[in-house]
Amino acid sequence: MPITPDVLLDLFDHMESADAAVWTAVLASPSSASDSQLCNYLLHVSTVQRAFLDAWKARPFAFRDNFDGARLDAELASVRAYYPEARAFITDLDLAALAGTIRLPWADWIEQHTNQTLAATTLGETMLQVMSHSTHHRAQANTRLRTLGAEPPMVDYIAWIWRGRPRPDWPAAPQPA
């Protein structure tokens, strides 16, 4: 099945709006913004998004340690900077590039630890993976928000379409305590 740049950009726009909505909900609730489990979900999503972009652009990347919410302002700035860069990368792709195979830098490690040879993946498939992976962890973040007594945002793709595909409404950076 061909994966087109237009479809990827639509899904990517949804991902950005959904990420912005979750960040807004987290920062609106002091108990959420200081919850290490919730903050680690946010860090994990942005770390994986950045790692894949680095892999797509054939540049080095570094996975980051967990954090406890003390660096939320820096993390939010990093997440916001990711989106224009990733959007520009996707915009410049054509069908041939999306159908081309890519070996992710961490594939050897996965093969060693699972004792399996990994099947080839296309660039387009890895982009769908990032969006799917982000959706999974946003759901975890929303569940955690609810557990902490906050109201999680509606981030379903269809709800985003029904609202007219709005651009993301990023929160302001949190102020240091």
Steps between C-alpha positions, in 0.01 A plus 500: 500500500658832401538758773471850359648825630151656513366226726809519721470876532135471601582239764800702609284812542265299718793368705621854565154622603453200728843546659427870559165415662660251739778743590238768566304270730813396689622855554154618609510263798775548762465140621539377143796721413689367800412132451812307395306220330305742284806713424686188394223415252546845347878461491475155343270619222722794411820294528370237258367761259840671499694171472307399188546844342872473569503154341308623194751782460796264561634698793601388849242485775499440872231345712445699817453407862174528685410833650279615782333811362772742604595554136151529352569841349809373313319186389203697372736723299667191354165344404383821336826527301466141378179557307612760243815299430314173457228664288764646266660158467170330414401777258817442295434126455364326194344155455832340408668627818210381717515155338876473551627278779669632809697314763458672831816553706363294789404200282820308581434537873143373457619203294756410767251528785215317326710249309297583188590640162288804432311535174575803288288807565430796277544861594122544477439207735734649759311827478172320566672329793587835657140615475362172634755490783417858596129417507564208734694709750259794478232254611718406797548868581125562479432205730753639747341846478165350590658308791646827630158669488559705185284496189680335208449660158313332216779419256335250265575548132130509408430766765782707353339468155157593640652816650629598155859377538606787728862602525659414833440724796829467686510610861730771625821378658462431871654755730779377730390464861 
